[in-house]
Amino acid sequence: MYYMAKLRQDPKTGCFEFEGTPQELLSIYDTLKRGTEKTVPLEGTIPHGIEPQRPTTVISTTALSSIASRMRELQQLDARMPTVDQLITYILSKPKFEHDILDVETHFFEKQVNSRKYGRLYRELRTKLENARKSIEASQHGAFERRSARPRNLQVYAFKPINSVLFGQPPQKTS
């Protein structure tokens, strides 16, 4: 036996309201959008005689539509997430390997992926960028210098080669 979310229409406002978990609501929305089925089978069974304890949420159809479009947008952006190797190639193509996170976001995602709206994606991109910088520092024998850029106080990274003589052993004095 399957359980389903509930659908009801407010007679005064004419708005439809759904009650159920977000997964159930999205499943119903996708089915209604396709218009192929009259009932929506959902995952999960209820043992006989036990009332399920599940969170319920009342969401209007417009809110449900925006949730579905936001999930699709996140999936599309997630598919565009660059690998560390792609980031390394992109950074190495820049003069002085100079870059900032906004530049990388617009190149790979064609839009800004800020931390408030796209928290997980933004953190994942920052981690991959940090790994790419470390790899470039090791392979190119240098270090990235970070500075603030105007007007948004954005961190800009520029590569500085390190002279290997500085880290070598000092010359021996002859007496």
Secondary structure as the mmCIF struct_conf table of DSSP 4:
data_model
#
loop_
_struct_conf.conf_type_id
_struct_conf.id
_struct_conf.beg_label_comp_id
_struct_conf.beg_label_asym_id
_struct_conf.beg_label_seq_id
_struct_conf.end_label_comp_id
_struct_conf.end_label_asym_id
_struct_conf.end_label_seq_id
STRN STRN1 TYR A 2 TYR A 2
STRN STRN2 LYS A 6 GLN A 9
TURN_TY1_P TURN_TY1_P1 PRO A 11 THR A 13
STRN STRN3 PHE A 16 GLY A 20
HELX_RH_AL_P HELX_RH_AL_P1 PRO A 22 ARG A 34
TURN_TY1_P TURN_TY1_P2 GLY A 35 GLY A 35
BEND BEND1 LYS A 38 THR A 39
BEND BEND2 GLU A 43 GLU A 43
STRN STRN4 THR A 45 THR A 45
TURN_TY1_P TURN_TY1_P3 HIS A 48 GLY A 49
STRN STRN5 THR A 57 SER A 60
HELX_RH_AL_P HELX_RH_AL_P2 THR A 61 ALA A 79
TURN_TY1_P TURN_TY1_P4 ARG A 80 ARG A 80
HELX_LH_PP_P HELX_LH_PP_P1 MET A 81 THR A 83
HELX_RH_AL_P HELX_RH_AL_P3 VAL A 84 LEU A 92
TURN_TY1_P TURN_TY1_P5 SER A 93 SER A 93
BEND BEND3 LYS A 94 LYS A 94
HELX_RH_3T_P HELX_RH_3T_P1 PRO A 95 PHE A 97
STRN STRN6 HIS A 99 ASP A 100
HELX_RH_AL_P HELX_RH_AL_P4 ILE A 101 PHE A 109
BEND BEND4 GLU A 110 LYS A 111
TURN_TY1_P TURN_TY1_P6 SER A 115 LYS A 117
BEND BEND5 TYR A 118 TYR A 118
HELX_RH_AL_P HELX_RH_AL_P5 GLY A 119 GLN A 140
TURN_TY1_P TURN_TY1_P7 HIS A 141 HIS A 141
STRN STRN7 GLY A 142 ALA A 149
TURN_TY1_P TURN_TY1_P8 ARG A 150 ASN A 153
STRN STRN8 LEU A 154 PRO A 161
HELX_RH_3T_P HELX_RH_3T_P2 SER A 164 PHE A 167
BEND BEND6 GLY A 168 GLY A 168
HELX_LH_PP_P HELX_LH_PP_P2 GLN A 169 THR A 174
#
